[in-house]
Amino acid sequence: MRYLHTMVRVADLEAGLAFWRDALGLQVIRRRDYEQGRFTLVFLAAPGDAARAEAEAAPMVELTWNWDPETYSGGRNFGHLAYEVDDIYGACERLQTAGVTINRPPRDGRMAFVRSPDGISIELLQKGEPLPPAEPWTSMPNTGEW
């Protein structure tokens, strides 16, 4: 058995890509449009996994966009996806600059949470040891749910 991917439904493909690709920094590995089924699949991988993902040897996130509008709920009970980052503060600053709310700031220099436009919770974990506490993160309160 081998872990392949996590599928996340998105209500708006462009908003989903703006978050997952542009703000979070995942790379699009492949995209398939299925006209007969009226849906699009976009597979993304973390930059450090992109080469392996292209050979289908690394886990990916699959964004599924159904062309006919649907309402999705339950992002919180899905749990979360987790990504290790080289610099938690830099990652959170990049996301915040892209308009993403930092729901649980990295006050401890180790962990933060954000949510995708479709309510999927994303955990960011500092690679290695936690970074020393730093502002504005140390004083930033939690916002919403994660």
Summary of the structure (lengths in Angstrom):
residues: 146
radius of gyration: 15.8
end to end distance: 30.2
largest distance: 52.7
contacts: 412
relative contact order: 0.19
helix: 23%
strand: 32%
